[in-house]
Structure formats: structure tokens, C-alpha cells
């Protein structure tokens, strides 16, 4: 945890989850504090104020404020009005499928879309540049084709109704046996 200044005591399992969620976020390139706050709000039984979050996690209020802005931008949390309280309260999206879809969509927007644009520009530039070897040009085209295929697959998977997506995921490699190319060995 960051900036511990007298945090509230959390049950061990909750604290372990929050710390692990923070580590996972850090591995994915998301600020650890942002991930820890998301983990706390995901498990919280009721909406929390920024002050509650800061006290619970022992973080500086400014760090919490900036982290909340980022989580709002990712659409992983929302502000919730509480009757009789003028402070902002926050709660997380708790449907894990929706959380995963939002994270994947945001990562696609931040990583895959710019990669496709860059690869398209590289392929275009390579086509007109006699200094580019045929090997390099071929590899650029292959990387672009792969990235576009993955992007197309992702876009299609977003449209699959959840029950069918769950069934598809449970099938795992068995789905390949349904393809006309034969069984996976």
C-alpha cells in the first residue's frame, strides 16, 4: 500500500485481495493506488467517500482523488448520490464480466488501436521505400494482419451474448474440434 498514515484495519482476506489487485494492476501498467482503490470499492458493501477510501487504505487524499478520476475515466466506478450528504460517494461496477469487458475495451483503445494505426503506416511506408527489405516488409504485413485479426475477434466477442460466451469459454480447445480442419492433436 502507499503512503500509510494510519489506515483502518481490514479483514485479512480483503487486505490480501486489495494488495494483490494493486500488484496485478501494476503489472498491467496501471498505477498501484488506482488498482488498490478499485479493489476496495469492488469489495465494498456500500458506496465510499474519498475520505473513507483514504482512511481505509492509508493513502493521501490527493492520491485518492487522482486515482478516482482515472477509475471514472476507465468507467470502472461511478459517483453515487447519497441523500443528505453533499460529498461524492463512489461505487465500483461489480459485474465481473462487465469489469473485464470495460478493461479490455479501454486497453484496446489505448494499445491495440494505436498499434494498428502505427503498423498500417509502417506497411504503407515500407511499400514505397526501396531500402526496406522484402523480409522486413513481409514481417510488418504479417504483424499487421495478426493484430487486425485479434482486433476483429475482440470486437466480435463483445457482441456475443454472455451465456453463449460462457459456454464458448468452457468449451476451451474442444471448440477447435468443430472446425472443418479436423481435431486438435
C-alpha positions as CSV (number, residue, x, y, z in Angstrom):
1,X,0.0,0.0,0.0
2,X,1.2,3.5,-0.5
3,X,1.5,6.4,2.0
4,X,0.3,4.5,5.0
5,X,-0.7,7.1,7.6
6,X,-3.0,5.2,10.0
7,X,-5.3,3.1,7.9
8,X,-8.4,1.3,9.1
9,X,-8.0,-2.4,9.9
10,X,-9.4,-4.6,7.1
11,X,-10.1,-8.3,7.3
12,X,-7.0,-10.3,6.2
13,X,-8.7,-11.7,3.0
14,X,-9.9,-8.2,2.0
15,X,-6.5,-6.7,2.5
16,X,-4.8,-9.6,0.7
17,X,-7.1,-9.1,-2.3
18,X,-6.6,-5.3,-2.4
19,X,-2.8,-5.7,-2.3
20,X,-2.9,-8.4,-4.9
21,X,-5.2,-6.4,-7.2
22,X,-2.8,-3.5,-6.8
23,X,0.1,-5.7,-7.8
24,X,-1.8,-7.0,-10.8
25,X,-2.7,-3.5,-11.9
26,X,1.0,-2.5,-11.5
27,X,2.0,-5.4,-13.8
28,X,-0.5,-4.3,-16.4
29,X,0.8,-0.7,-16.3
30,X,-1.9,0.7,-14.1
31,X,-0.9,2.7,-11.1
32,X,-0.9,0.5,-8.0
33,X,-3.0,3.0,-6.0
34,X,-5.6,3.1,-8.7
35,X,-5.9,-0.7,-8.6
36,X,-6.0,-0.8,-4.9
37,X,-8.8,1.7,-4.7
38,X,-10.7,-0.2,-7.4
39,X,-10.2,-3.4,-5.4
40,X,-11.5,-1.8,-2.2
41,X,-14.6,-0.3,-4.0
42,X,-15.2,-3.6,-5.8
43,X,-15.5,-5.4,-2.4
44,X,-17.2,-2.6,-0.5
45,X,-20.8,-3.2,0.6
46,X,-21.7,0.4,0.3
47,X,-20.5,3.5,-1.6
48,X,-17.5,5.2,-0.1
49,X,-16.3,8.8,0.0
50,X,-12.8,9.8,-1.0
51,X,-12.1,10.4,2.7
52,X,-13.3,6.9,3.6
53,X,-11.0,5.4,1.0
54,X,-8.0,7.5,2.1
55,X,-8.6,6.5,5.7
56,X,-9.1,2.8,4.9
57,X,-6.1,2.4,2.6
58,X,-3.9,4.9,4.4
59,X,-3.4,7.0,1.3
60,X,-3.0,10.7,0.8
61,X,-6.3,12.4,-0.1
62,X,-4.7,13.9,-3.3
63,X,-3.6,10.4,-4.4
64,X,-7.1,9.1,-3.8
65,X,-8.7,12.0,-5.7
66,X,-6.4,11.5,-8.8
67,X,-7.0,7.7,-8.7
68,X,-10.7,8.2,-8.6
69,X,-10.6,10.4,-11.7
70,X,-8.7,7.7,-13.5
71,X,-11.1,5.0,-12.4
72,X,-14.0,7.2,-13.6
73,X,-12.3,7.6,-16.9
74,X,-12.0,3.8,-17.2
75,X,-15.7,3.6,-16.4
76,X,-14.9,1.1,-13.6
77,X,-16.6,3.2,-10.9
78,X,-19.3,5.8,-10.7
79,X,-20.4,8.6,-8.4
80,X,-23.4,7.8,-6.3
81,X,-25.5,10.5,-4.7
82,X,-26.4,9.9,-1.0
83,X,-29.4,11.7,0.3
84,X,-28.4,14.2,2.9
85,X,-24.7,14.0,2.2
86,X,-23.1,16.6,-0.2
87,X,-19.9,14.6,-0.5
88,X,-19.2,12.5,-3.6
89,X,-19.6,8.8,-2.9
90,X,-18.2,6.1,-5.2
91,X,-19.0,2.5,-6.0
92,X,-17.5,0.1,-8.4
93,X,-19.1,-1.9,-11.2
94,X,-19.4,-5.3,-9.5
95,X,-20.4,-7.4,-12.5
96,X,-17.1,-9.0,-13.2
97,X,-17.9,-9.7,-16.8
98,X,-18.7,-6.0,-17.3
99,X,-15.5,-5.1,-15.5
100,X,-13.5,-7.4,-17.7
101,X,-15.2,-6.0,-20.9
102,X,-14.6,-2.4,-19.8
103,X,-10.9,-3.0,-19.0
104,X,-10.4,-4.9,-22.3
105,X,-12.2,-2.1,-24.3
106,X,-10.0,0.6,-22.7
107,X,-6.8,-1.4,-23.3
108,X,-7.9,-1.9,-26.9
109,X,-8.4,1.8,-27.2
110,X,-5.1,2.7,-25.6
111,X,-2.9,-0.1,-27.0
112,X,-4.3,-2.1,-29.9
113,X,-5.9,0.8,-31.9
114,X,-2.7,2.9,-31.9
115,X,-0.7,-0.3,-32.7
116,X,-2.8,-0.9,-35.8
117,X,-2.5,2.7,-36.9
118,X,1.3,2.6,-36.5
119,X,1.5,-0.8,-38.3
120,X,-0.6,0.4,-41.2
121,X,1.6,3.5,-41.5
122,X,4.8,1.3,-41.4
123,X,3.4,-1.1,-44.0
124,X,2.5,1.8,-46.2
125,X,5.9,3.5,-45.8
126,X,7.7,0.2,-46.4
127,X,5.8,-0.3,-49.7
128,X,7.2,2.9,-51.1
129,X,10.7,2.6,-49.6
130,X,13.3,0.6,-51.7
131,X,15.6,0.5,-48.7
132,X,13.1,-1.8,-46.8
133,X,14.0,-5.5,-47.4
134,X,11.3,-7.9,-48.6
135,X,11.8,-9.8,-45.3
136,X,11.1,-6.7,-43.2
137,X,8.1,-5.7,-45.4
138,X,6.7,-9.2,-45.1
139,X,7.0,-9.3,-41.3
140,X,5.4,-5.9,-41.0
141,X,2.4,-7.1,-43.1
142,X,2.2,-10.3,-41.0
143,X,2.2,-8.4,-37.8
144,X,-0.5,-6.1,-39.1
145,X,-2.6,-9.0,-40.3
146,X,-2.3,-10.7,-36.9
147,X,-3.1,-7.5,-34.9
148,X,-6.1,-6.8,-37.2
149,X,-7.4,-10.3,-36.8
150,X,-7.1,-10.2,-33.0
151,X,-8.9,-6.8,-33.0
152,X,-11.6,-8.2,-35.2
153,X,-12.0,-11.2,-33.0
154,X,-12.2,-9.0,-29.9
155,X,-14.9,-6.8,-31.5
156,X,-16.9,-9.9,-32.4
157,X,-16.6,-11.3,-28.9
158,X,-18.1,-8.1,-27.4
159,X,-21.3,-8.9,-29.3
160,X,-21.7,-12.5,-28.2
161,X,-24.4,-12.8,-25.5
162,X,-22.9,-13.6,-22.1
163,X,-24.4,-17.1,-21.8
164,X,-23.0,-18.1,-25.2
165,X,-19.7,-16.5,-24.3
166,X,-19.5,-18.5,-21.1
167,X,-20.3,-21.7,-23.0
168,X,-17.7,-20.8,-25.6
169,X,-15.1,-20.3,-22.8
170,X,-16.0,-23.5,-21.1
171,X,-15.5,-25.4,-24.4
172,X,-11.9,-24.3,-24.5
173,X,-9.8,-26.2,-27.0
174,X,-12.8,-28.5,-27.7
175,X,-14.2,-25.8,-29.9
176,X,-11.4,-26.5,-32.4
177,X,-12.8,-30.0,-33.0
178,X,-15.9,-28.4,-34.5
179,X,-13.8,-26.7,-37.2
180,X,-13.6,-28.4,-40.6
181,X,-9.8,-28.7,-40.3
182,X,-10.1,-31.7,-38.0
183,X,-9.4,-32.5,-34.4
184,X,-6.6,-30.9,-32.4
185,X,-3.8,-33.3,-31.6
